[in-house]
Each structure stands twice: as C-alpha cells, then as structure tokens.
C-alpha cells in the first residue's frame, strides 16, 4: 500500500485533527463489512450521528477529501433524522488505514479496526488472487467481536466460526 499523497496543508498526517478523529471514531465510528451485491464482501466505514450534528460529518468529509454523507429518516416516532458518513471505496479505506495506523484508536474498538484493516489489505489485491476464505473468516470474526465484546476472540481464532455458537 502506497503512502497518501496529501494535496493541501490541512490534510497532513501530522495534523492534530487526526488524533481528534481517532478519539471520535472510538466512540461513534463503525468498522464493518457487507456484501457488495455481487456476492463479494467489502469492508466499509461509517459514522452515524443525529442530523443536527451533520456539520461534524461535513468537516470530517472535507478533511478526508472523500466519503458520502446521507440523510437517514427516523424510524420511530419522536426520533430525529440521522446523518451518516459512509466510506466504501477500497482506495479511500486504505487512506483511513494510514491515518489510524499513524493515530491509533485508544479503545476496545481498536480490535475491530485490526480485523477490518486486514480486510482492507485483502481487498486491495486483485480479485483473482484475493483470499476469499480469509475475507469471509475476517467478516465472521468482526461480527463475533462486535457481538460479544470480550476476549473470546482468541477462542474464535483457535476454533473458527463454525465451531462457536455465534447466535446470529
């Protein structure tokens, strides 16, 4: 993976904004994966906030130089609409990896990040050489870690998803 080519002064990796972002992501970010509609697993990154906080997402998007912001309707009476920053393009996700490697997440979400990071690296490979079984394993492991939020992930590594009751 090549280094990020920053095009302006505000986007340098030394900018303290990235430390702030790492802390913000520890609380409100989501590293996950989903099917791309063609039967392929794709890592994704999302920050979901109330619509009245959309300015924060706009600033993050501006600093990153990529990502899409969507307005999500409320689904329950009395709830406010939501705003969501979504990043799915592999090259953009690779830039996020460089940011979070240089500015680590200092919370349990770091475990999610480490699994997701490997998924991003796998997806950067040409699709004909990509280890699809490893990608599926990492997808299942990420779901397991999010569900149980414990140190049982070591057990998952040893036994694999088919041996453990995921309850999904």
Beta strands, then each sheet from edge to edge (+ up, - down):
strand 1: 29-35
strand 2: 41-50
strand 3: 68-72
strand 4: 82-87
sheet 1: 1+ 2- 4+ 3-
end
